[in-house]
Amino acid sequence: MLICKIRSADVAKVTKMSDTTADLASKVRKALDVAVAAIGGATREGQIEMAEAVANALSDRHHLMVQAGTGTGKSLAYLVPALVYGKRVLVATATLALQRQLVERDLPRIVPALEKELGREITFGVYKGVGNYVCLQKMNSEVSDPDGEVLLEVSSLGFDAKRLRAWAHSPGVSGDRDDAPDVDRRVWAANSLSGRECVGAEKCAFGSQCFAAIAKGKAALADIVVTNHTLLAIEIVDSHPILPERDAVILDEAHEFMDRTTQAVTEELTGPRVLRAAAMARKHLPGKLSDAFTKAADSFDDAMDEFGQRVKFETALQGRLEEIPASLAAPIRKVRESAQAIIQLISADEEIVDSDSIAERARVKGAVNEVSTTAAKLLKLGKGQVLWFDPTFSTLNLAPLTVSTVLRNNLLTKTPVIATSATLTVGNGFDAMARNIGFLVEGDEEAQTDDGDVDPGNVQMLDVGSPFDFANQGMLYLPKHLPEPGRDGPSVEALIELGELIDAAGGRTLALFSSWRGVEAADAHLRKVLAELPIRIITQRRGDSAGPLVERFAADETSVLLGTMGLWQGVDVPGSSCILVAIDRIPFPRPDDPVMSARSAEVDATGGSGFMKISLPRAALLLAQGTGRLIRSVDDRGVVAILDSRIMTKRYGSILLNSMPPLWRTSDKRVVTDSLRRLHEAVTEKS
């Protein structure tokens, strides 16, 4: 169903296709049938509708937003028309899991069949940042830098270093971290570098063997290039080409793109980062300038430690900072000045011809320049920026207040963009997410855009639904009797309710919390009340990777997985391991979140409602993502329980409910527990 097309000069164009467009749609339908058959599936109505809309957008060069519910098969719905289109398309994903699915499962299975159907060779590739590949020059350098010296100081890392070296020198390896042996992060850091520290393949002794350069070279020639949101965001914001040229961009998991862009361009300055740059400069460029930089780095590190202690006790320093704290301003200025002197010295020295020395100095210049650039931006703090100090990692952070304008000017005016996700609407409307990505919607005519080939206001919006029968497959439990959650985590009543629901389900529960405090409280409570039951509790801890936790949860059908934000999205556990998804509270942004609170305050200051424009849309999308963890296949059955009575008692609750899959709703606890017991008994009998 076509929801709307904005700023179209001719509405008839939406329904009346040219002969060329109709011919393309016919080719897409045939190719889609071939691709679906290649993976052993069956085409679905929503998948066909989406594929035709993508083909039309690529052909007519307009933008498209597609909400494609779980089970639609959206990856094939955009890959097939992109390949039929016959031009270079960039696919950007938010998660590594989806990136792997595309390049390791979907594309290898459909490409051979589509090559026969289309009568031509089809190529695809993946491109990641330089830091995702082993740097052979750094690995083989006789002169170690501070990263390498760590390996000498910690003898237990030697085995990992040897394994990585042996792998990197094996024939045919990719050099990609995801394919490499599992090694300590310090070992990887000692054998990789950032893009700013790379001298470039043309100047490097190992340039012809460079893993990153080879990967980029393959991607530059491919029909489909798969990358991540972060790399695309950096390229857009810096207006500097990193990724191959393309004729169109597909944003999968598009609901995350604004946040990923914000994270990608957030500047960070820490004591250890400055000390590392100073140590590199001192080692390769000994002298007065390096001594001065080292002294400035030490002073900055001390100042950051002292400020971190103050933040723990002074609430005024927590959250957004209006200006650089006085105790940090002078140390940052010294770091900036001394770093600039080092950069000028390196740039002035043109006598070096040895490739190893050139590469080593490039690493020094890159590390020092990153520090210098960040320090300069901190000292020039502007109105459209958000500054805060993170006491957990003793980090000064600087983020843009908004990224939609730069996305609009540097992305949406260049090529057609297809933005897709299972969750793009808030309260049945696309406008909130459209504005986040940078599209122009009704009421935005006054917004200024740079000249470009594509109109950022010419965007079609489409919801193709889901093949799942949510109302019959799942139940949404909305208890009204629970107290509203407070700042101290879930209430005692909510924890008791959670324990009773898990008991009825026989485990088989994914419990999602909006804070670590909630995870810890639930863990303590459940280990007491479920102690006599054969239910294993798997609890996410700070720093845990989601992947291994989800694998353990899926493998043990009667287990319970407790986790926070990292598990609200991307968890795909169909079948009897997950018949209950419990959510502790509506996931509104934390009041002390510097960026979100600053964006909300800006809306309030212009006469709008920051809560309705910023906080509520974000909560709605997260809630929809969390709810979407339950029904992952046509055979799945179960319950989503939202243990926050505000969704039923507050006026905004209807917006949240309309943003979620249309599960059958009830507030009757007995109905829910009876259903869970029957489900548990049914799956137990089958096993």
Buried (B, 14 or more C-beta within 10 A) or exposed (E): EEBBBBBBEEEEBEEEBEEEBEEBBEBBBBBBBBBBEBEEEEBBEBBBBBBBBBBBBBBBBBBBBBBBBBBBBBBBBBBBBBBBBBEBBBBBBBBEBBBBBBBEEBBEBBBEBBBEBBEEEBBBBBBBBBBBBBBBBBBBBEEBBBBBEBBEEEEEBEEBBEBBBEBBEEEEEBBBBEEBEEBBEBBBBBBBBBBBBBBEBEEBBBBEBBBBBBBBBBBBEBBBBBBBBBBBBBBBBEEEEBBBEBBBBBBBBBBBBBBBBBBBBBBBBBBEBBBBBBBBBBBBBEEEBBBBBBEBBBBBBEBBEEBBEBBEEEEEBBBBBEEBBEEBBBBBBBBBBBBBBBBEBBEEEEEEEEBBBBBBBBBBBBBBBBBBBBBBBBEEBEEEBBBBBBBEEBBBBBBBBBBBBBBBBBBBBBBBBBBBBBBBBBBEBBBBBBBBBBBBBEEBEEBEBEEBEBBBBBBBBBBBBBBBEBEEBBBBBBBEEBEEBEEEBBBEBBBBBBBBBBBBBBBBBBBBBBBBBBBBBBBEBBEEBBEEBEBBBBBBEEEBEBEEBBEEBBEBBBBBBBBBBBBBBBBBBBBBBBBBBBBBBBBBBEEEBBBBBBBBEBBBEEEEEBBBBBBBBBBBBBBBBBBBBBBBEEEBBBBBBBBBBBBBEBEBBEBBBBBBBBBBBBBEBEBBBEBBBEBBEEBEEEE
